[in-house]
Amino acid sequence: MTTFDDRERSFEAKFARDDELAFRVTARRNRLLGQWAAAEMRLTREEGDAYATALVHADLRGEGDDDVVRKLVGDMTAAGLDHDEATVRRALATQMIEARRQLMEAQ
């Protein structure tokens, strides 16, 4: 019976690690995405850092990426940029790859 219990604990630990890694990758992606958007909107470094942090927090409010995409499209439109949802989603995918790469290098 202990072998079964050990396997169960092992699976639970792996699930917890995978879940934490997914959270860290998404948070890193959102920070990178915020920095990209800040550069596109020509914000100062301080404004860009604050914007990237706000974007990370915006994603914590809902499931999925739709809230982040809506925020970016709205903010970029307000800044006078012509970045549609498809452009933002491409940037999101690019930053996801970069976030994974950065976290893998850090480990």
C-alpha positions as CSV (number, residue, x, y, z in Angstrom):
1,M,0.0,0.0,0.0
2,T,2.9,2.4,0.6
3,T,4.0,2.2,-3.0
4,F,0.6,3.4,-4.1
5,D,0.7,6.2,-1.6
6,D,4.2,7.2,-2.7
7,R,3.1,7.3,-6.3
8,E,0.1,9.4,-5.5
9,R,2.2,11.9,-3.5
10,S,4.7,12.0,-6.4
11,F,1.9,12.7,-9.0
12,E,0.5,15.4,-6.7
13,A,3.9,17.0,-6.3
14,K,4.5,17.0,-10.1
15,F,1.1,18.6,-10.6
16,A,1.9,21.3,-8.1
17,R,5.3,22.0,-9.8
18,D,3.7,22.1,-13.3
19,D,1.0,24.4,-12.1
20,E,3.5,26.8,-10.4
21,L,5.7,26.7,-13.6
22,A,2.7,27.6,-15.8
23,F,1.8,30.5,-13.5
24,R,5.4,31.8,-13.6
25,V,5.6,31.5,-17.3
26,T,2.4,33.4,-17.8
27,A,3.4,36.1,-15.4
28,R,6.8,36.5,-17.1
29,R,5.0,36.6,-20.5
30,N,2.7,39.3,-19.3
31,R,5.6,41.4,-18.0
32,L,7.5,41.0,-21.3
33,L,4.3,41.8,-23.2
34,G,3.8,44.9,-21.1
35,Q,7.3,46.0,-21.8
36,W,6.7,45.5,-25.6
37,A,3.5,47.5,-25.4
38,A,5.2,50.2,-23.4
39,A,7.9,50.5,-26.0
40,E,5.2,50.6,-28.8
41,M,3.4,53.4,-26.9
42,R,6.7,55.2,-26.3
43,L,6.3,55.3,-22.5
44,T,9.2,56.3,-20.3
45,R,11.1,53.5,-18.5
46,E,9.2,54.2,-15.2
47,E,5.9,54.3,-16.9
48,G,6.8,51.1,-18.8
49,D,7.7,49.3,-15.6
50,A,4.4,50.4,-14.0
51,Y,2.5,49.3,-17.2
52,A,4.1,45.9,-17.3
53,T,3.2,45.4,-13.6
54,A,-0.4,46.5,-14.2
55,L,-0.6,44.0,-17.1
56,V,0.5,41.2,-14.8
57,H,-2.1,42.1,-12.3
58,A,-4.8,42.5,-15.0
59,D,-4.3,38.8,-15.9
60,L,-4.9,37.7,-12.4
61,R,-8.5,39.0,-12.5
62,G,-9.8,36.5,-15.0
63,E,-9.3,33.2,-16.8
64,G,-7.5,33.0,-20.1
65,D,-5.8,35.7,-22.1
66,D,-8.8,37.6,-23.3
67,D,-8.6,40.2,-20.4
68,V,-5.0,40.9,-21.3
69,V,-5.7,41.2,-25.0
70,R,-8.6,43.5,-24.4
71,K,-6.6,45.8,-22.1
72,L,-3.7,46.0,-24.6
73,V,-5.9,46.7,-27.6
74,G,-7.8,49.3,-25.7
75,D,-4.6,51.0,-24.3
76,M,-2.9,50.9,-27.7
77,T,-6.0,52.3,-29.4
78,A,-6.1,55.1,-26.8
79,A,-2.4,55.8,-27.4
80,G,-3.2,56.3,-31.2
81,L,-1.7,53.0,-32.3
82,D,-3.3,50.8,-34.9
83,H,-2.7,47.5,-33.2
84,D,-5.6,45.1,-33.6
85,E,-6.3,41.9,-31.7
86,A,-4.4,39.7,-34.1
87,T,-1.2,41.8,-33.7
88,V,-1.5,41.7,-29.9
89,R,-2.1,37.9,-30.0
90,R,1.0,37.4,-32.2
91,A,3.0,39.4,-29.7
92,L,1.5,37.4,-26.9
93,A,2.7,34.1,-28.6
94,T,6.1,35.5,-29.2
95,Q,6.5,36.7,-25.6
96,M,5.3,33.3,-24.3
97,I,8.2,31.6,-26.2
98,E,10.6,34.1,-24.7
99,A,9.2,33.7,-21.2
100,R,9.6,29.9,-21.4
101,R,13.1,30.3,-22.7
102,Q,14.1,32.7,-19.9
103,L,12.7,30.4,-17.2
104,M,14.3,27.3,-18.6
105,E,17.7,29.1,-18.6
106,A,17.2,30.3,-15.1
107,Q,16.7,26.7,-13.8
